[in-house]
Amino acid sequence: MLKQDTKLTAKGVAYSFTKPLHWQKKDFETLGTLLFGSASLSFADKPVRVFFKNNTNDFPKIIRDFGWYFGSPQNYFIANAGLYGFGLFTKNEKIRRTSILIITSSITTGLIQTFSKNAIGRARPSSGNYLDFKPFANSSRYRSFPSGHTVLSITMAHSIAKQFKNTWTKIGIYTIGAIPPISRLVDDAHWLTDIAFSTVLSIIVVDSVDKFLFKENTFDIIKPNKNKVTWNFTFSGNQIGFVGRF
């Protein structure tokens, strides 16, 4: 089973990076909307930063600490290794598949965000300028976009939430997954657009990998007839964002 799962994970990562070669018009429209939405949302970067800085002391430290530790790669992969190990030794196909979905999606989003951080070179909020970019600066100060903590936490939360039908269970999982992104705003480590872009990127990758796993039909899991959560961008009046509909 371990050998089979390792091969499936490698195949899933390869699928994720070659998928753009087969994109249709709808896929390019989604990319365009993501980029346009991120650019539009950047106008809110400074006021949102001011809001969080003014309320930092009111934010519970225990939640800030949880956000940091949960979104850290070493803790993240240890937790998922434990989840996969439990599924492997109990021969639980649903848990194994969920872990593979998390691992495959995490590797994909992790590599994308690692390269993007260096290539884009966006300055962190401590610089004070949300339009300060120094590509390939090779400095942690210029590695704000996208957010690694957000990518990992949302990837895991969305992967797990997809396994449940109960709306309140999904809301609870997404709430926990939202703690690391919010804590990064509180800690003044990322701009709002870093968080928003990373969130949408993670959701897109997880959904794509999930479809790949159903297509491979390796596990005896019934494919749902309808996606229980749909994510859409919204632009109206003075509001710019994305909405998840249960």
Legacy VTK file of the C-alpha trace (Angstrom):
# vtk DataFile Version 3.0
C-alpha trace
ASCII
DATASET POLYDATA
POINTS 246 float
0.000 0.000 0.000
2.850 2.379 0.841
4.480 1.705 -2.522
1.185 2.234 -4.326
0.496 5.469 -2.448
3.987 6.817 -3.105
3.598 6.208 -6.828
0.155 7.807 -6.808
1.494 10.883 -5.009
4.341 11.286 -7.512
1.912 10.856 -10.374
-0.428 13.411 -8.820
2.338 16.008 -8.482
3.363 15.429 -12.105
-0.272 15.795 -13.153
-0.592 19.083 -11.266
2.389 20.679 -12.982
1.509 19.437 -16.467
-2.199 20.310 -16.181
-1.658 23.897 -17.494
-0.531 22.383 -20.810
-4.122 21.186 -21.273
-5.972 24.193 -19.939
-9.191 25.245 -21.619
-10.648 28.734 -21.964
-12.370 28.455 -18.578
-9.059 27.701 -16.867
-7.380 30.782 -18.324
-10.377 32.859 -17.283
-9.983 31.560 -13.723
-6.292 32.523 -13.740
-7.118 35.961 -15.100
-9.776 36.478 -12.441
-7.348 35.403 -9.723
-4.666 37.826 -10.880
-7.113 40.684 -11.425
-8.762 40.035 -8.082
-5.398 40.042 -6.287
-4.383 43.305 -7.963
-7.718 44.922 -7.083
-7.567 43.695 -3.497
-4.126 45.261 -3.054
-5.815 48.638 -2.474
-6.993 47.223 0.849
-3.527 46.058 1.927
-2.543 49.186 3.860
-5.838 49.833 5.700
-6.117 46.154 6.660
-2.564 46.237 7.995
-3.370 49.324 10.063
-6.461 47.600 11.467
-4.555 44.510 12.595
-1.655 46.532 14.030
-4.098 48.585 16.095
-5.721 45.429 17.462
-2.701 43.162 17.868
-2.746 43.281 21.677
-6.404 42.236 21.733
-5.778 39.088 19.716
-5.385 35.980 21.978
-1.757 34.869 22.125
-2.707 31.187 22.254
-4.440 31.511 18.888
-1.470 33.381 17.419
0.849 30.626 18.614
-1.430 27.936 17.199
-1.459 29.712 13.833
2.325 29.828 13.736
2.926 26.216 14.765
0.137 24.712 12.662
1.312 26.510 9.530
4.986 25.658 10.029
6.144 22.995 7.521
7.761 20.677 10.079
4.682 20.509 12.313
2.353 20.371 9.323
4.011 17.339 7.753
4.413 15.567 11.095
0.655 15.909 11.641
-0.119 14.606 8.164
2.402 11.779 8.523
0.535 10.728 11.660
-2.780 10.874 9.815
-1.437 8.823 6.909
0.248 6.339 9.259
-3.056 5.760 11.029
-4.806 5.184 7.705
-2.056 2.833 6.540
-1.963 0.612 9.627
-5.743 0.477 9.953
-6.085 -0.029 6.186
-8.608 2.799 6.067
-8.827 3.814 2.416
-10.624 7.092 3.048
-7.957 8.318 5.480
-5.154 7.168 3.170
-6.751 8.934 0.237
-7.266 12.117 2.254
-3.612 12.094 3.306
-2.488 11.570 -0.281
-4.706 14.470 -1.327
-3.080 16.656 1.339
0.485 15.545 0.568
0.143 15.843 -3.210
-1.544 19.239 -3.001
0.960 20.469 -0.401
3.953 19.504 -2.527
2.407 21.256 -5.519
1.416 24.462 -3.723
4.632 24.383 -1.683
6.844 24.329 -4.751
4.769 27.045 -6.416
4.919 29.357 -3.412
8.630 28.707 -2.801
9.545 29.676 -6.356
7.079 32.572 -6.436
8.344 34.061 -3.162
11.840 34.411 -4.576
10.870 35.284 -8.134
8.326 37.974 -7.196
10.294 39.359 -4.253
7.526 41.292 -2.552
8.520 43.150 0.602
6.879 42.182 3.880
4.634 44.687 5.686
7.525 45.761 7.922
8.844 47.691 4.906
5.702 49.820 4.939
5.316 49.745 1.146
2.968 47.184 -0.364
4.325 47.950 -3.850
7.972 47.303 -2.983
9.332 44.427 -5.095
12.870 43.065 -5.474
12.789 39.840 -7.508
15.392 37.230 -6.573
16.636 39.396 -3.684
17.450 36.231 -1.709
16.271 37.876 1.497
13.475 36.855 3.875
12.389 40.502 3.911
11.355 40.143 0.259
9.453 36.867 0.468
5.975 38.001 1.340
3.989 36.802 -1.677
2.469 34.249 -1.435
2.088 33.117 2.191
3.547 29.704 3.001
1.594 29.314 6.259
-1.639 30.070 4.413
-0.882 27.658 1.587
-0.311 24.755 3.967
-3.172 25.422 6.394
-5.800 26.026 3.694
-4.588 23.017 1.706
-5.098 20.741 4.710
-8.374 22.341 5.787
-9.929 22.174 2.316
-8.719 18.593 1.774
-10.256 17.421 5.051
-13.459 19.478 4.731
-14.178 17.855 1.355
-14.536 14.511 3.132
-17.567 15.622 5.163
-21.131 16.353 4.119
-22.234 18.165 7.271
-22.129 21.928 6.736
-21.301 22.751 10.363
-18.416 20.288 10.336
-17.061 21.977 7.230
-17.401 25.411 8.826
-15.515 24.196 11.904
-12.679 22.793 9.798
-12.408 25.935 7.670
-12.436 28.063 10.827
-9.438 26.178 12.218
-7.723 26.403 8.829
-8.245 30.177 8.784
-6.332 30.722 12.040
-2.792 30.609 10.535
-3.618 33.130 7.744
-5.222 35.507 10.221
-2.343 35.112 12.667
0.092 36.079 9.888
-1.826 39.322 9.422
-1.789 39.921 13.170
1.962 39.241 13.301
2.490 41.763 10.470
4.203 39.074 8.376
2.007 39.291 5.263
-0.242 41.617 3.321
-3.906 40.822 2.795
-3.331 39.995 -0.879
-0.624 37.478 0.087
-3.203 35.663 2.186
-6.059 35.913 -0.332
-3.996 34.712 -3.305
-2.560 31.803 -1.316
-6.023 30.766 -0.161
-7.485 30.643 -3.667
-4.367 28.933 -5.056
-4.646 26.181 -2.433
-8.340 25.612 -3.124
-7.770 25.388 -6.876
-4.908 22.894 -6.492
-6.764 20.694 -3.990
-9.851 20.544 -6.216
-7.691 19.647 -9.224
-5.815 16.886 -7.368
-9.086 15.572 -5.940
-10.498 15.169 -9.450
-7.276 13.409 -10.492
-7.592 10.893 -7.646
-11.191 10.130 -8.572
-10.107 9.703 -12.179
-7.400 7.235 -11.150
-10.053 5.261 -9.233
-7.395 3.685 -6.987
-9.536 3.795 -3.865
-13.010 2.413 -3.366
-14.508 5.843 -2.728
-17.777 6.982 -4.279
-17.435 10.274 -6.119
-19.909 12.884 -4.832
-22.621 13.892 -7.271
-22.261 17.550 -6.444
-19.496 19.748 -5.137
-20.763 20.827 -1.703
-18.657 23.988 -1.647
-18.228 26.304 -4.618
-15.798 29.215 -4.505
-16.405 32.353 -6.535
-14.884 35.803 -6.766
-17.169 38.740 -6.151
-16.810 42.364 -7.215
-19.589 44.766 -6.220
-19.670 48.326 -4.951
-16.876 48.697 -2.423
-16.422 44.952 -1.889
-13.782 42.705 -3.431
-13.340 39.127 -2.307
-14.261 35.481 -2.763
-17.210 33.564 -1.380
-17.570 29.900 -0.476
-21.139 28.658 -0.896
-22.195 25.520 1.041
LINES 1 247
246 0 1 2 3 4 5 6 7 8 9 10 11 12 13 14 15 16 17 18 19 20 21 22 23 24 25 26 27 28 29 30 31 32 33 34 35 36 37 38 39 40 41 42 43 44 45 46 47 48 49 50 51 52 53 54 55 56 57 58 59 60 61 62 63 64 65 66 67 68 69 70 71 72 73 74 75 76 77 78 79 80 81 82 83 84 85 86 87 88 89 90 91 92 93 94 95 96 97 98 99 100 101 102 103 104 105 106 107 108 109 110 111 112 113 114 115 116 117 118 119 120 121 122 123 124 125 126 127 128 129 130 131 132 133 134 135 136 137 138 139 140 141 142 143 144 145 146 147 148 149 150 151 152 153 154 155 156 157 158 159 160 161 162 163 164 165 166 167 168 169 170 171 172 173 174 175 176 177 178 179 180 181 182 183 184 185 186 187 188 189 190 191 192 193 194 195 196 197 198 199 200 201 202 203 204 205 206 207 208 209 210 211 212 213 214 215 216 217 218 219 220 221 222 223 224 225 226 227 228 229 230 231 232 233 234 235 236 237 238 239 240 241 242 243 244 245
